[in-house]
Amino acid sequence: MLKRENVLVIGSGGREHAIARAMRLSPSVAEVFCAPGNAGMTSVGTLVSLDVNDHAAVIRFVEEKSVALTVIGPEAPLVAGLGDALRARDHLVLGAGSQAAQLEGSKIHAKTFMAKYGLPTADFRVFDDAKEAKKFAESPEGAKFRVMKADGLAAGKGVVVAENQAELVAAISAAMESKRFGSAGNRILLEETLTGPELSIIALTDGRTALPFPASQDHKRALDGDAGPNTGGMGAYAPTPFYDALTRVQVERDIVQNFLRGVQAEGLDFRGIIYFGLMLTKEGPKVLEFNVRLGDPEAEVVVPLVKSDLFQVFKAVAEGRLAEERLELHPGFACTVVMASGGYPGAIETGLPITGLAAAERDGRVIVFHSGTTRKDGSVLTAGGRVLSVTGLGKTLDQAVVRAYQGVKKISFPRAHFRKDIAGKALKNRRISRRIENMKTRPI
């Protein structure tokens, strides 16, 4: 008889909703606890009021509820060492240790790691003084460095790609002098500007093996045509046609394998998820950034495409035996459109009523993942910048995109904002029209 076990999912966004839903679908799972969760996650799990910064409290909960696996969704608890604290008490965790999590916690640390272990990336300079940074930005040498990154965690918003010298200087001043990103901007990177399509390669890893999800493509800018400010992500789709056979070989050889070599050489406890944000340049794929967790909104497209029992695969990661696993995928494509509060990523209004959620999911080909929602007096209200991720599924990308936008049209809240061109570039690529069936990803 199959033993059914309890799972704790840490987090409250669309990524965690996608994870909790996958755990709920597993025949191996008895109960899914979500801390703190959101209004949408009540349909797949039990919300618990738990301070994830109080490691002792989390450990007590895990032990009291006989939790077999804790899945840590966001980056901050990973950087703070929650995974380490749980593993010290012999509890299984999907989530990088705190030292490994510094690959996202510090952009400077990540770039140093890339350079040390031969991962192709943009040239960069490090600054801890605003005057020196602005002086470099205004110099002839600095002309090709138009990307500014705050060193620390900034909720995915600490990157500015400047159009010109004046914009870059203003970004430096905002980060280092005006403290736009708080202490995250005390040190910054200035990076060489790269050009080419961006894509996300996200993989499960136990530090020795990597098992990738389908390649996906995020849309970071707030407005259609990749205009406006950077956001946490306004939509995504998977799989992407830009990840062809040659690119896959280059990524696995030059990026994934060198990453694993570095993890082992540094003795890092990395039983979790690694996200490679890539740009496909004329010189080949280069790493823009590491994340040590599923991307958001990428999670909302790659997780629904997985046919395998993700609970069992996650457990294999936590137990360090990932080489035994494969990811079997559903045929077809997924596209998600983020519905955000008006004004996002700037000032927003919350507490606005949301209608049409049930109607959007009625035909079974659309999944609505909640990111910034809460429930009050029986109504679902907005509670953040990114409110919902509406995911459409289809045999072709065209179908997935159409279904996602059909779902969006059925949902309403005041001043809702969304991009109307998610996956637009891919739809212009003729290779995307083929149907993908019986897909599996294999360990690297």
WOLINFEN-V233953 format. One record per backbone hydrogen bond with DSSP energy under -1.0 kcal/mol. CO is the residue of the C=O (numbers start at 1). NH is the residue of the N-H. If there is no record, write none. Layout:
co:CO nh:NH
co:CO nh:NH
This chain:
co:5 nh:30
co:6 nh:68
co:6 nh:69
co:7 nh:33
co:8 nh:71
co:9 nh:35
co:10 nh:73
co:11 nh:37
co:13 nh:17
co:14 nh:18
co:15 nh:19
co:16 nh:20
co:17 nh:21
co:18 nh:22
co:19 nh:23
co:20 nh:24
co:21 nh:25
co:26 nh:29
co:28 nh:5
co:31 nh:7
co:32 nh:46
co:33 nh:9
co:34 nh:48
co:35 nh:11
co:40 nh:43
co:41 nh:44
co:41 nh:45
co:46 nh:34
co:48 nh:50
co:51 nh:54
co:53 nh:55
co:54 nh:58
co:55 nh:59
co:56 nh:60
co:57 nh:61
co:58 nh:62
co:59 nh:63
co:60 nh:64
co:61 nh:65
co:62 nh:67
co:69 nh:8
co:70 nh:94
co:71 nh:10
co:75 nh:79
co:76 nh:80
co:77 nh:82
co:78 nh:81
co:81 nh:85
co:82 nh:86
co:83 nh:87
co:84 nh:88
co:86 nh:89
co:86 nh:91
co:87 nh:90
co:92 nh:70
co:94 nh:72
co:97 nh:101
co:100 nh:103
co:101 nh:104
co:101 nh:105
co:102 nh:106
co:106 nh:110
co:107 nh:111
co:108 nh:112
co:109 nh:113
co:110 nh:114
co:111 nh:115
co:112 nh:116
co:113 nh:117
co:114 nh:119
co:120 nh:287
co:123 nh:192
co:125 nh:190
co:127 nh:188
co:129 nh:133
co:130 nh:134
co:131 nh:135
co:132 nh:136
co:133 nh:137
co:134 nh:138
co:136 nh:139
co:140 nh:143
co:142 nh:145
co:144 nh:193
co:146 nh:162
co:147 nh:191
co:148 nh:160
co:149 nh:189
co:151 nh:107
co:154 nh:157
co:158 nh:150
co:160 nh:148
co:164 nh:168
co:165 nh:169
co:166 nh:170
co:167 nh:171
co:168 nh:172
co:169 nh:173
co:170 nh:174
co:171 nh:175
co:172 nh:176
co:173 nh:177
co:173 nh:178
co:174 nh:180
co:179 nh:182
co:181 nh:184
co:182 nh:185
co:183 nh:186
co:184 nh:152
co:187 nh:151
co:188 nh:127
co:189 nh:149
co:190 nh:125
co:191 nh:147
co:197 nh:280
co:199 nh:278
co:200 nh:216
co:201 nh:276
co:202 nh:213
co:203 nh:274
co:204 nh:211
co:205 nh:272
co:209 nh:206
co:210 nh:444
co:211 nh:204
co:216 nh:200
co:217 nh:237
co:219 nh:234
co:220 nh:231
co:223 nh:227
co:227 nh:223
co:229 nh:222
co:234 nh:338
co:235 nh:219
co:236 nh:336
co:237 nh:217
co:238 nh:334
co:240 nh:243
co:242 nh:244
co:244 nh:248
co:245 nh:249
co:246 nh:250
co:247 nh:251
co:248 nh:252
co:249 nh:253
co:250 nh:254
co:251 nh:255
co:251 nh:256
co:252 nh:257
co:255 nh:259
co:256 nh:260
co:257 nh:261
co:258 nh:262
co:259 nh:263
co:260 nh:264
co:261 nh:265
co:262 nh:266
co:263 nh:268
co:268 nh:270
co:269 nh:97
co:271 nh:95
co:272 nh:205
co:274 nh:203
co:275 nh:291
co:276 nh:201
co:277 nh:288
co:277 nh:289
co:278 nh:199
co:279 nh:281
co:279 nh:286
co:281 nh:284
co:284 nh:281
co:286 nh:279
co:289 nh:277
co:291 nh:275
co:295 nh:299
co:298 nh:301
co:298 nh:302
co:299 nh:303
co:303 nh:306
co:305 nh:330
co:308 nh:310
co:309 nh:313
co:310 nh:314
co:311 nh:315
co:312 nh:316
co:313 nh:317
co:314 nh:318
co:315 nh:319
co:316 nh:321
co:317 nh:320
co:321 nh:324
co:322 nh:325
co:327 nh:441
co:328 nh:307
co:328 nh:308
co:333 nh:394
co:334 nh:238
co:335 nh:392
co:336 nh:236
co:337 nh:390
co:339 nh:387
co:339 nh:388
co:340 nh:417
co:341 nh:344
co:343 nh:346
co:352 nh:382
co:355 nh:412
co:356 nh:360
co:357 nh:361
co:361 nh:364
co:365 nh:393
co:367 nh:391
co:369 nh:389
co:372 nh:383
co:374 nh:381
co:376 nh:379
co:379 nh:376
co:380 nh:354
co:381 nh:374
co:382 nh:351
co:385 nh:341
co:387 nh:371
co:387 nh:372
co:388 nh:339
co:389 nh:369
co:390 nh:337
co:391 nh:367
co:392 nh:335
co:394 nh:333
co:396 nh:400
co:397 nh:401
co:398 nh:402
co:399 nh:403
co:400 nh:404
co:401 nh:405
co:402 nh:406
co:403 nh:407
co:404 nh:408
co:405 nh:409
co:408 nh:411
co:412 nh:355
co:413 nh:416
co:417 nh:340
co:421 nh:424
co:423 nh:427
co:426 nh:429
co:429 nh:432
co:430 nh:433
co:436 nh:332
co:439 nh:329
co:441 nh:327
